[in-house]
Amino acid sequence: MKKSLKIVLASFLAASTLFSVSAAEIKRTIKPVSGWNLYIPGKGNKKDVLKDLNKAGWQVSNNYASHFSLVDGSINKKKVLKINTLDGKNDALMLPLTGNEKKVTLIFRAQGAVDPDNPQTPYGIFFAYLQNGVYQSMLRHNASNQIKGSKSMVRLTSDGTAKGQKLNIVSDWHEYRFVWDIEAEDKMTAKCYIDGKLFHSDICKKVNFADTMTELDWNTMEGPGHYLEFGENDGSTNGFGRYAYLLTIIDEDVSEISTEELAKKLKVDLTSNPVTKDSGPQSRRPAKKPASINIQGKEVGKDADWEDPCTIENGTLKLDDLQTSWSKVQKVVRNPATPDVKFAATVDASGANGAYKTIAEAIEKVPSGSNIKIMPGTYNEKLLITKPGISLIGTDPAKTIIYGYEADTGGINGNLLVEVNLLPQGTNTEPGAAAAIPEAPVENCYFNAVNITFYNKGAEWNKLWGGSERRSIALALKGVDKCYIDNCIFLGQQDTLYFRSGRIYMKNSYIEGDVDYICGGATCVFDNCHIFSLKYANGAIIVAAAGADTGYKSTGKYANGYVFKDCIIEGHESLEDNADGKQVTLARGTWVGGSATGETNVGKTVYLNCQISKAVNTSPWKDWDAVNTAEKAFFRIQNMTGEGSGNIKGAKALSADEAKLYGNIEAILGFKPGL
């Protein structure tokens, strides 16, 4: 039920005195706007952004000085409003409304920016919503280059493409129009137009505030009431933008009026793009990556006595209390025997007995179809293996570690520690790129790994110096027709294993990560493995399966997806206490960017006879987006045990025919696994 204007304004005024502030108390005069409201930065006050905004009716939070500023522009010495929330703290402007509005239009001209440390990652350029009582209709742009609303979203590519429309949303100036139509307090729509073209439309949702329609929190700009909010008030705040003006129009349809016509009506310039004289976001990245597997304080801008929380002592992983997750590594065989095979080369970091000092050098020297023995050591190597038939065989995964700090860009292909790519030369493996499907694999089209740890520390390093890139692929396989992995450990965060295409068998191994940490379109059997989800505030996701893809026409019938057989599925203890939806998700709808073939196969994920902890969500599957839903993918569960097994709801079981297929490893893969 709507409140009267008198009651709403009283609650706003009362709220302004509820919270202590670090600076001088902000005096607010709350007056709902009506008609046309144009804010031109600097017109009200060229030096004081608070007075400047207030004169146009915009109210600010108590933390405004840290996030809003006036910068010099190039047109007639006009100012430009800059919003910067790269300190990770939410903030926004608020324009009071009466609650009786039927249409609200917000028009602005803006320029964003990309993260200089992750050039494919944009900063959020807008976060706006209309609050009508406890109902809200939202429009926002985020670091994933999406325009999202209260209920759905549209994805932009790195060049800004959406629904066949192209624009560079972050580095160029554009006109944005947000139009909210209010039929009732619980029935609102929001539309986002960019340069006159509709990019996204959405509907409202009810927001569950702790206190119902009694106060507005000026520190966080959240609360029930009637107002228009604009800024960067997202939970994953990373906003940066410059704004030439903000024009709000109440209860008047201007959809057929061009910006030029609006400018003539208002007698102002609304179409020119200013050139600002301030500096944009600056890189925080240290000049060099860490010199060894243990990060030093000076390498991340910390004190000299600072210690890497994942310090590895004496070159040995603590398998009973793993440095990266504090979990006990299970399924991996301790002190394993070295396979009895003929070795073409030996690698030893010390160079003892004439051994190669690096793995890369050994791979370069041996012929296709060779076994390479790797002695205990920490090998700081970024490997790209294009030679078919290479088997890397260690002696102990706790002491034989390939590591690196490979988490450099927003693109998955820029963050690979070890990549094995046996697709034909020139094949486009960018996610989402269609590629011709090779007829058959080349000779010796395999890769094997035994008794080795693959550790991409890049995401850990980024987090310590303030970088945002979390994708840290430990092993990527592309077009590997056959792969055998035994007794290995894979450490990363997002996208730990990127198995784009191929047929893979993995046993007695440990994999950890947080989001989509097993991803791609390959067919892979995880047999007797330990899957561990790291602590993550929004909940972990194990699998992002692309359209099932073996990489070759001759093996296409074996495109059977990811199969977890007799595995332990665990998560950090913090995930056990989260509300449902923010725990561990077993898989989400088909990843449209993962398949090398461009075919329409759906993602497939099957869990058989696995032991799952209570960290797993009661609803084990999630949608990838509104189109690629979990329902459209092939997700199955059979014979689960453990504390979490009784909580899962609505999961499909295998049919009799499916059980026959997925109960036979050779039938799934089309070959008998082994060295």
C-alpha positions in Angstrom: 0.0 0.0 0.0 1.4 3.4 -1.0 2.2 5.9 1.7 1.1 9.6 1.5 3.7 12.1 0.3 3.8 13.6 3.8 4.6 10.2 5.5 7.3 9.3 2.9 9.0 12.7 3.2 9.0 12.4 7.0 10.7 9.0 6.9 13.3 10.4 4.5 14.0 13.4 6.7 14.2 11.2 9.9 16.5 8.8 8.1 19.0 11.6 7.3 19.8 11.9 11.0 20.0 8.3 11.9 23.5 7.6 10.9 26.8 8.9 12.1 29.2 10.3 9.5 32.9 10.7 9.4 32.8 14.1 7.8 30.5 17.1 8.6 26.8 16.3 8.9 25.1 16.7 5.6 22.0 18.8 5.7 19.3 17.5 3.3 16.2 19.2 2.0 14.0 16.5 0.5 11.8 17.7 -2.3 10.4 15.3 -4.9 11.1 16.4 -8.4 8.4 16.9 -11.1 8.4 17.8 -14.8 11.8 18.3 -16.3 14.9 18.2 -14.2 18.3 18.9 -15.9 21.6 18.5 -14.0 24.6 20.0 -15.9 27.8 19.4 -13.8 29.3 22.6 -12.5 26.3 24.8 -13.3 25.2 25.0 -9.6 28.7 25.1 -8.2 31.9 24.6 -10.1 34.0 23.6 -7.1 31.6 21.8 -4.6 30.1 18.7 -6.0 27.6 18.4 -3.1 26.2 21.9 -3.6 26.2 21.3 -7.3 24.2 18.1 -7.1 21.9 19.4 -4.4 20.9 22.5 -6.4 19.6 20.1 -9.1 17.7 18.1 -6.5 20.0 15.1 -6.3 20.8 13.8 -2.8 24.0 12.1 -1.8 25.2 9.5 0.7 27.4 10.4 3.7 30.4 9.0 1.7 29.9 11.1 -1.4 33.2 12.8 -1.3 35.1 9.6 -1.9 33.1 8.7 -5.0 31.8 11.8 -6.8 33.8 14.7 -8.2 33.7 17.4 -10.9 36.4 17.3 -13.5 37.2 19.7 -16.3 35.7 19.1 -19.7 36.7 20.6 -23.1 33.5 22.2 -24.2 33.1 25.8 -23.1 35.1 24.9 -20.0 32.2 22.9 -18.7 32.5 20.4 -15.9 31.9 16.6 -16.1 30.6 14.5 -13.2 32.9 11.6 -12.4 31.7 8.6 -10.4 34.4 6.3 -9.1 33.7 3.4 -6.8 36.8 1.4 -7.5 37.5 1.3 -3.8 34.8 -1.4 -3.7 32.3 0.6 -1.6 28.8 1.1 -2.9 27.5 4.7 -3.5 24.8 6.5 -5.5 22.8 9.6 -6.0 19.1 9.7 -5.1 16.3 11.8 -6.6 13.2 11.9 -4.4 9.8 11.0 -6.0 6.2 11.2 -4.7 5.3 7.6 -5.5 2.5 8.8 -7.8 4.6 8.8 -11.0 3.4 6.9 -14.0 6.5 7.3 -16.2 10.1 8.3 -15.3 12.8 8.9 -18.0 16.4 9.4 -17.3 18.7 10.5 -20.1 22.4 10.9 -19.8 25.6 11.0 -21.9 28.4 8.9 -20.5 31.8 7.5 -21.1 33.2 4.4 -19.2 36.5 2.7 -18.9 38.1 -0.8 -18.9 40.2 -2.2 -16.2 43.8 -1.4 -17.3 45.0 -4.6 -15.6 42.3 -6.7 -17.4 41.7 -5.0 -20.8 38.7 -7.2 -21.7 37.0 -6.4 -18.4 34.9 -3.1 -18.3 34.1 -1.2 -15.2 30.4 -0.8 -14.5 29.1 2.4 -16.2 25.7 2.6 -14.6 23.6 1.3 -11.8 20.1 2.8 -11.7 16.7 1.8 -10.3 13.3 3.2 -9.6 12.2 2.4 -6.1 8.4 2.5 -5.7 7.5 1.5 -2.1 9.2 -1.9 -1.7 9.1 -2.6 -5.4 12.1 -1.9 -7.6 12.9 -2.0 -11.3 16.6 -2.0 -12.1 19.1 -1.4 -14.9 22.8 -1.9 -14.5 26.0 -2.6 -16.4 28.7 -4.7 -14.7 32.2 -6.1 -15.1 30.9 -9.1 -17.0 29.7 -6.7 -19.8 26.1 -7.4 -19.2 23.1 -5.1 -18.9 21.1 -6.6 -16.1 17.7 -5.9 -14.6 15.7 -7.1 -11.6 14.7 -10.3 -13.5 16.9 -10.9 -16.5 19.9 -9.7 -18.5 21.4 -9.3 -21.9 25.0 -10.2 -22.5 27.4 -7.8 -24.4 30.6 -9.1 -26.0 33.9 -7.4 -25.5 33.1 -5.0 -28.5 29.6 -4.3 -27.1 27.6 -6.5 -29.5 24.1 -7.3 -28.3 21.3 -8.7 -30.5 23.2 -7.7 -33.7 23.9 -4.1 -32.4 27.5 -3.0 -32.0 28.9 -0.3 -29.8 31.9 0.2 -27.6 30.1 0.7 -24.3 33.1 1.6 -22.2 35.6 3.7 -24.1 33.3 5.9 -26.3 30.7 8.4 -25.3 27.1 7.4 -25.8 23.6 8.5 -25.0 21.7 6.4 -22.6 17.9 6.5 -22.0 16.2 4.6 -19.2 12.5 4.6 -19.2 10.4 3.3 -16.3 6.7 2.8 -16.8 4.6 2.3 -13.6 1.2 0.8 -13.9 1.0 0.0 -10.2 3.5 -0.2 -7.3 4.0 -3.9 -8.0 3.9 -3.6 -11.8 6.8 -1.6 -13.3 8.9 -2.0 -16.4 12.4 -0.7 -17.2 13.9 -0.2 -20.6 17.5 0.7 -21.6 18.1 2.5 -24.8 21.7 3.2 -26.1 22.0 5.7 -28.9 18.3 5.3 -29.6 18.3 1.5 -29.8 16.6 -0.7 -27.3 19.1 -3.0 -25.6 17.3 -4.4 -22.6 13.9 -4.4 -21.0 13.0 -5.7 -17.5 10.3 -5.9 -14.9 10.1 -5.1 -11.2 10.7 -7.2 -8.1 9.8 -6.9 -4.5 12.8 -6.0 -2.4 12.9 -7.5 1.1 14.2 -4.8 3.4 14.8 -5.4 7.1 12.5 -2.6 7.9 9.5 -2.0 5.8 9.1 1.5 4.5 10.3 3.3 7.5 13.8 4.6 6.7 16.4 5.2 4.0 20.0 4.3 4.7 21.9 7.3 3.4 25.2 5.5 3.9 24.4 2.7 1.5 21.6 4.3 -0.4 19.3 1.4 0.2 15.8 1.3 1.6 12.1 1.4 0.9 10.5 4.6 -0.4 9.9 6.5 -3.6 13.0 7.6 -5.4 15.3 7.3 -8.4 18.8 6.0 -7.7 21.8 6.4 -9.9 25.4 5.5 -9.4 27.1 2.2 -8.5 25.4 0.4 -5.7 26.1 -3.2 -6.8 27.3 -5.9 -4.4 30.4 -6.3 -6.7 31.0 -2.6 -7.1 33.5 -1.6 -9.7 32.0 1.5 -11.2 33.8 4.2 -13.2 32.1 6.7 -15.5 32.0 10.3 -16.6 28.7 12.0 -17.2 28.1 15.1 -19.3 24.5 15.6 -17.9 21.6 13.9 -16.2 18.1 14.7 -17.5 15.1 13.4 -15.7 11.6 13.8 -17.1 8.6 12.9 -15.0 5.2 11.8 -16.5 5.9 12.8 -20.1 6.5 10.6 -23.0 9.6 11.8 -24.9 10.3 8.5 -26.7 9.7 10.2 -30.1 11.8 13.2 -29.4 15.4 13.1 -30.5 18.3 14.3 -28.3 18.8 17.3 -30.7 15.2 18.3 -30.3 15.5 18.0 -26.5 18.6 20.2 -26.6 16.8 22.9 -28.6 13.9 22.8 -26.1 16.3 23.2 -23.2 18.7 25.5 -25.0 21.7 23.4 -24.0 24.2 21.1 -25.7 23.3 17.5 -25.1 25.1 15.8 -28.1 28.7 16.9 -27.9 31.3 14.6 -26.4 33.6 16.3 -23.9 37.3 15.5 -23.6 38.1 15.3 -19.9 41.4 16.4 -18.5 41.6 14.0 -15.6 43.4 10.7 -15.7 41.4 7.5 -16.0 41.8 4.4 -13.9 45.5 3.5 -13.3 47.1 0.1 -13.3 47.9 -1.3 -9.9 49.8 -4.3 -11.2 53.3 -4.9 -9.9 56.0 -4.5 -12.5 57.0 -8.2 -12.2 55.4 -11.5 -11.3 56.7 -13.2 -8.2 60.1 -14.8 -8.6 59.3 -18.1 -6.9 56.4 -20.2 -5.8 56.2 -18.3 -2.5 55.1 -14.7 -2.9 57.3 -12.1 -1.1 55.8 -9.0 0.6 57.5 -6.5 -1.7 56.0 -8.3 -4.7 52.5 -7.3 -3.7 53.2 -3.9 -2.0 53.3 -5.4 1.5 55.8 -5.3 4.4 59.0 -7.3 4.1 58.0 -9.6 6.9 54.6 -10.4 5.3 54.2 -14.2 4.5 52.4 -15.8 1.6 49.3 -17.5 3.1 49.9 -20.4 0.7 53.6 -20.8 1.5 55.0 -24.2 0.4 57.8 -25.3 2.6 60.7 -27.5 1.4 58.9 -27.8 -2.0 56.2 -30.1 -0.6 52.5 -29.7 -0.5 50.8 -30.5 2.8 48.3 -33.0 1.6 46.7 -33.4 5.0 46.2 -29.6 5.3 46.6 -28.2 1.9 48.1 -24.7 1.8 45.5 -23.4 -0.7 42.3 -24.6 0.9 43.1 -26.2 4.2 41.4 -29.3 3.0 42.7 -32.9 3.4 43.5 -34.3 0.0 41.7 -37.6 -0.5 41.8 -40.1 -3.3 45.4 -39.1 -4.3 47.9 -42.0 -3.7 50.7 -40.9 -1.3 54.2 -42.0 -2.2 53.1 -43.6 -5.5 55.1 -46.0 -7.6 56.5 -44.6 -10.8 54.9 -46.3 -13.8 57.1 -48.9 -15.5 57.5 -47.4 -18.9 60.4 -46.4 -21.1 61.5 -42.8 -20.7 62.9 -40.7 -23.6 64.1 -37.9 -21.3 64.4 -36.9 -17.6 63.7 -33.5 -16.2 65.4 -32.3 -12.9 65.5 -28.6 -11.9 69.1 -29.2 -10.6 70.3 -30.6 -13.9 71.7 -33.7 -12.1 72.9 -36.6 -14.2 72.6 -34.7 -17.4 68.8 -34.2 -17.0 67.0 -31.3 -18.7 66.4 -28.4 -16.3 63.0 -27.5 -17.8 60.0 -29.4 -19.0 59.7 -27.2 -22.0 63.2 -28.1 -23.2 62.6 -31.8 -22.8 59.4 -31.6 -24.8 61.2 -29.7 -27.6 63.9 -32.4 -27.8 61.9 -35.7 -27.7 60.0 -37.2 -30.6 56.2 -37.5 -30.7 55.0 -40.5 -28.6 57.6 -40.0 -25.8 57.4 -40.4 -22.0 59.2 -37.8 -20.0 60.2 -38.4 -16.4 59.9 -35.4 -14.1 61.9 -35.5 -10.8 60.7 -33.7 -7.7 61.0 -29.9 -7.9 59.0 -26.7 -8.4 58.9 -25.8 -12.1 57.9 -22.3 -12.9 56.9 -22.9 -16.5 54.0 -21.7 -18.7 53.7 -24.5 -21.3 52.1 -24.7 -24.7 52.3 -28.2 -25.9 51.4 -28.8 -29.6 53.6 -31.9 -30.1 51.3 -35.0 -30.0 52.0 -38.0 -27.9 53.6 -36.4 -24.8 53.4 -38.1 -21.4 54.6 -36.2 -18.4 55.3 -38.6 -15.5 56.3 -37.4 -12.1 57.3 -39.4 -9.1 55.2 -37.7 -6.3 52.5 -35.0 -6.9 53.2 -33.5 -3.4 56.8 -32.7 -4.5 56.5 -32.4 -8.3 54.8 -29.0 -9.0 54.4 -27.1 -12.2 53.3 -23.6 -11.2 53.0 -20.1 -12.5 51.2 -16.8 -12.1 49.0 -17.0 -15.2 45.9 -14.9 -14.6 46.5 -11.9 -16.7 43.5 -11.0 -18.8 39.7 -11.2 -18.8 39.9 -13.8 -21.6 40.2 -17.5 -20.7 42.9 -18.1 -23.3 45.2 -15.5 -21.5 45.2 -17.4 -18.2 46.6 -20.8 -19.1 49.4 -22.5 -17.1 49.7 -25.7 -19.2 47.9 -25.8 -22.5 47.9 -28.9 -24.8 46.5 -28.0 -28.2 46.4 -30.8 -30.8 43.8 -29.2 -33.1 44.9 -28.5 -36.6 47.1 -25.4 -36.8 45.1 -22.2 -37.2 42.0 -23.5 -35.6 40.2 -20.7 -33.8 39.9 -21.6 -30.2 38.5 -18.3 -28.9 35.4 -19.1 -26.7 32.3 -18.9 -28.8 34.1 -19.0 -32.1 32.7 -21.5 -34.6 35.4 -23.7 -36.1 35.6 -26.4 -38.8 35.4 -29.8 -37.3 38.4 -31.9 -38.3 37.6 -35.3 -39.8 40.0 -37.3 -37.6 42.9 -36.8 -35.2 46.5 -36.9 -36.2 48.9 -39.8 -35.2 49.7 -40.0 -31.5 46.9 -37.5 -30.8 47.2 -38.0 -27.0 48.5 -36.4 -23.8 49.1 -38.1 -20.5 50.0 -36.9 -17.0 50.9 -38.9 -13.9 51.9 -37.9 -10.3 52.1 -34.1 -11.0 50.6 -31.0 -9.4 49.5 -28.2 -11.8 49.2 -25.0 -9.7 48.2 -21.7 -11.2 48.8 -19.1 -8.5 47.8 -16.2 -10.7 44.4 -15.5 -9.0 46.0 -15.6 -5.5 48.6 -13.1 -6.6 46.0 -10.8 -8.2 43.9 -10.8 -5.1 46.9 -9.7 -2.9 47.8 -6.6 -5.0 44.2 -5.7 -5.7 43.7 -7.2 -9.2 40.3 -8.6 -10.1 41.2 -11.4 -12.5 40.3 -14.8 -11.0 40.4 -17.1 -14.0 43.4 -19.3 -13.4 43.6 -22.4 -15.6 45.9 -25.1 -14.4 45.5 -27.4 -17.4 43.8 -26.7 -20.8 43.1 -29.5 -23.3 42.0 -28.7 -26.9 41.5 -31.4 -29.5 43.4 -34.0 -27.4 41.8 -37.2 -28.8 42.8 -39.4 -25.9 44.1 -38.4 -22.5 45.0 -40.3 -19.4 45.6 -38.5 -16.1 46.4 -40.4 -12.9 47.2 -39.2 -9.4 47.5 -35.5 -10.2 46.5 -32.4 -8.3 45.0 -29.3 -10.0 45.0 -26.0 -8.1 43.3 -22.8 -9.3 40.3 -20.7 -8.7 38.0 -19.9 -11.6 38.2 -22.3 -14.6 40.9 -24.5 -13.0 40.4 -27.2 -15.8 39.5 -26.0 -19.3 38.8 -29.1 -21.2 37.6 -27.6 -24.5 37.4 -30.7 -26.5 38.6 -34.3 -26.6 38.2 -37.6 -24.6 39.8 -37.7 -21.2 40.1 -40.2 -18.4 41.2 -39.0 -15.0 41.5 -41.1 -11.8 42.7 -40.7 -8.2 43.1 -36.9 -8.6 42.3 -33.8 -6.7 40.7 -30.7 -8.3 39.9 -27.4 -6.5 38.4 -24.1 -7.5 35.5 -21.8 -7.0 33.5 -20.9 -10.1 33.1 -23.0 -13.3 36.4 -24.7 -12.3 35.7 -27.6 -14.6 34.6 -26.2 -17.9 34.5 -26.8 -21.7 32.9 -29.3 -24.0 35.2 -32.3 -23.7 34.1 -35.8 -22.7 35.8 -36.6 -19.5 35.4 -39.4 -16.9 36.5 -38.4 -13.4 37.0 -41.8 -11.7 37.6 -41.9 -7.9 38.5 -38.2 -7.7 38.2 -35.6 -5.0 36.4 -32.3 -6.1 36.8 -29.5 -3.6 35.0 -26.1 -3.9 36.9 -23.1 -2.3 35.3 -20.5 -0.2 33.3 -18.0 -2.3 30.7 -15.5 -1.1 28.3 -16.1 -4.0 28.5 -19.9 -3.8 30.7 -22.2 -5.9 30.0 -23.7 -9.2 31.8 -26.9 -10.2 30.9 -27.5 -13.9 30.3 -25.2 -16.8 29.8 -27.7 -19.6 29.8 -26.5 -23.2 28.1 -28.4 -26.0 29.6 -31.9 -25.8 32.5 -32.0 -28.2 35.2 -34.6 -28.8 36.9 -32.4 -31.4 36.7 -34.7 -34.3 33.9 -36.1 -36.6 35.3 -39.6 -36.3 34.7 -39.7 -32.6 31.5 -37.6 -32.4 29.4 -40.4 -31.1 31.4 -40.3 -27.9 30.4 -36.7 -27.0 29.1 -37.8 -23.6 30.1 -34.8 -21.4 31.5 -34.8 -17.9 31.0 -37.9 -15.8 31.9 -38.1 -12.1 32.1 -41.7 -10.9 32.8 -42.7 -7.3 34.0 -39.2 -6.5 34.1 -37.1 -3.3 32.3 -33.7 -3.7 33.2 -31.3 -0.9 33.2 -27.6 -0.2 34.8 -25.2 2.2 33.0 -25.2 5.6 31.7 -21.7 5.0 29.7 -23.0 2.0 27.9 -25.3 4.4 26.4 -22.4 6.3 25.3 -20.3 3.4 21.7 -20.0 2.3 20.6 -22.2 -0.5 21.8 -20.9 -3.8 25.1 -19.7 -2.3 26.5 -23.1 -1.6 28.0 -25.6 -4.2 26.2 -25.9 -7.5 27.1 -29.1 -9.4 26.7 -27.6 -12.9 25.0 -24.9 -14.8 23.3 -24.6 -18.1 25.2 -25.1 -21.4 28.2 -22.7 -21.7 27.7 -21.2 -25.2 31.2 -19.9 -25.3 33.1 -23.2 -24.8 32.7 -25.4 -27.9 35.3 -25.4 -30.6 32.9 -26.9 -33.1 30.1 -24.5 -33.1 27.6 -27.3 -33.0 24.4 -27.2 -31.1 25.1 -30.1 -28.7 24.0 -29.4 -25.1 26.2 -29.5 -22.1 26.2 -32.9 -20.3 27.1 -33.6 -16.7 26.5 -36.8 -14.8 27.2 -37.7 -11.2 27.3 -41.5 -10.4 27.8 -43.1 -7.0 29.4 -39.9 -5.5 29.7 -38.9 -1.9 28.6 -35.3 -1.5 28.9 -33.0 1.5 26.2 -30.8 2.9 27.8 -27.8 1.1 25.9 -28.9 -2.1 22.8 -26.8 -2.9 19.4 -28.5 -2.5 18.8 -27.4 -6.1 22.1 -28.7 -7.7 21.8 -27.1 -11.1 21.7 -23.5 -12.2 20.8 -21.8 -15.4 23.6 -20.3 -17.4 21.3 -17.5 -18.4 17.7 -17.0 -19.3 18.1 -18.8 -22.6 20.6 -21.6 -21.8 18.8 -23.0 -18.8 19.6 -26.1 -16.7 16.4 -27.7 -18.0 17.7 -27.7 -21.6 21.0 -29.3 -20.6 21.7 -33.0 -19.9 22.1 -33.1 -16.1 21.7 -36.4 -14.2 22.4 -37.8 -10.7 22.4 -41.5 -9.7 23.1 -43.2 -6.3 24.5 -40.3 -4.3 25.6 -40.8 -0.7 27.0 -38.5 2.0 25.5 -35.8 4.2 24.2 -33.8 1.4 22.6 -36.6 -0.6 19.3 -36.4 1.2 18.8 -32.7 0.6 18.9 -32.6 -3.2 15.6 -31.9 -4.8 14.3 -32.3 -8.3 17.3 -33.9 -9.9 16.7 -36.3 -12.8 18.0 -39.8 -12.7 19.4 -41.8 -15.6 17.1 -43.9 -17.7 17.9 -47.6 -18.1 19.6 -47.0 -21.5 21.5 -44.0 -20.1 22.6 -46.0 -17.0 23.9 -48.7 -19.3 26.0 -46.2 -21.2 27.3 -44.2 -18.2 28.0 -47.3 -16.2 30.7 -48.4 -18.8 33.8 -46.2 -19.0 35.0 -47.6 -22.3 31.5 -47.0 -23.8 31.6 -43.4 -22.6 35.1 -42.7 -24.0 35.4 -45.2 -26.9 38.8 -46.4 -25.7 40.4 -48.3 -22.8 42.3 -45.8 -20.6 45.9 -46.4 -19.8 49.5 -45.3 -20.6 
